Amino acid sequence: MSIIKSVREVEVMKKFCVAIIIFLVSTILATWIMFGPLVKGAMSVKQLDEGIYYLEFSGDDGFDEFLDRGGAADASDLAVYFAEFISRGFLKQPAAKPQKQDFGCSTMAVVTTDGTRLMGRNFDWQNCQCIISKVNPKGGYRYISAFNPDFFGFGPDWKPERFTNQYLALATLFAALDGVNEKGLAVADLTAGENSETHQNNGKPDLTTTCAIKYLLKTAASVDEAVTLLEGIDFHSDIGNLHHLSISDASGRSVVVEWVGEKMVVTDTPIVTNHYLCPENFGAGRNEGDCRFEGLQTIRDSLGTSIDIAQLLEAMSSVWQFWGQEPVTNGGTQWTALFNLTNPSADYIWQCDTTKRFHFDLLNTRK
């Protein structure tokens, strides 16, 4: 009897151990399914140079659910959703609200002699951090984008270093200041000069300026599709400024999307700076002495179709801003992006230093 009892006890113990192993494996697997892509994305963060970082993400970016829940009308509402998303519902804590700041930017779209479509973009701001992300979202187009964490209220001393802050860097899944997707659609945010805000209220999903850029990069393949998507949302200004969006695609069409009051207006233009370009409000927001628009226009007209990417960089560098002294110390042009729309890729030049040039392409096979 004792032998039989011992055998039975061993069998029971084996079954118990197997059950424990299955439970642990299942728990680990379920946890990885929930958090694996997020953890992998956070662990991919690397520093490219002082102040500029890069991360990669592949999987469900949470944006579809974000839209289904109505989106967000400001950074604080977005922060609440972001906290829930990265914690899978275990954390409900908004980030600090970003402070209003003035900034100025420039974009120019061109075509080369071989028909390649390019767009250049300067982002002018106080000295800041930059996170460049390469995202392969579930159910959307791959894209490369750049984000300034100041727009998310992380604070002036925040850096995406060590795991906790690397994990917070996934905020780039919901906000961008510019980027290009695998279809050759490029989008950039610029302030429109006037000291007010846009807040549409038509009962549509709410998106802030930087959220809207992510939405377009993930979902639109052309300028026409981007405009249609923007018509389907209620647009809200980030950081207390009026904004307009410079959008170009691989077909060669370039527009600026602006909001006059609550009305969205689309104007064809290859060049955008910081004043209104639509007939309804042309010139509004222009600062006295600002000749960046005319300067880029003159360069573009003189080069015609002979321009190449090196000449595009030279053109964009002609309107670089230095709010202290060179190199950028107190603010000015934080980055210049050179987007290839025909063979989708991006080059980012950091703080006006052409030796700090980082190339990212979207032509690799989808994973």
HELIX and SHEET records of a PDB file:
HELIX    1   1 SER A    2  MET A   43  1                                  42    
HELIX    2   2 PHE A   63  ASP A   68  1                                   6    
HELIX    3   3 ALA A   75  SER A   87  1                                  13    
HELIX    4   4 PRO A  149  PHE A  152  5                                   4    
HELIX    5   5 ARG A  162  LEU A  168  1                                   7    
HELIX    6   6 ALA A  169  LEU A  173  5                                   5    
HELIX    7   7 THR A  209  THR A  219  1                                  11    
HELIX    8   8 VAL A  223  GLU A  231  1                                   9    
HELIX    9   9 PRO A  279  ASN A  281  5                                   3    
HELIX   10  10 ARG A  292  LEU A  303  1                                  12    
HELIX   11  11 ILE A  309  SER A  317  1                                   9    
SHEET    1   A 9 LYS A  46  ASP A  49  0                                        
SHEET    2   A 9 ILE A  52  GLY A  59 -1                                        
SHEET    3   A 9 CYS A 130  PRO A 137  1                                        
SHEET    4   A 9 TYR A 143  PHE A 147 -1                                        
SHEET    5   A 9 ASP A 178  ASN A 181 -1                                        
SHEET    6   A 9 ALA A 186  THR A 191 -1                                        
SHEET    7   A 9 HIS A 243  SER A 248 -1                                        
SHEET    8   A 9 SER A 254  VAL A 260 -1                                        
SHEET    9   A 9 LYS A 263  ASP A 268 -1                                        
SHEET    1   B 6 ILE A 271  VAL A 272  0                                        
SHEET    2   B 6 CYS A 105  VAL A 111 -1                                        
SHEET    3   B 6 ARG A 117  TRP A 125 -1                                        
SHEET    4   B 6 GLY A 332  ASN A 340 -1                                        
SHEET    5   B 6 SER A 345  TRP A 350 -1                                        
SHEET    6   B 6 ARG A 357  ASP A 361 -1                                        
SHEET    1   C 2 ASP A 206  THR A 208  0                                        
SHEET    2   C 2 ASP A 234  HIS A 236  1                                        
END                                                                             
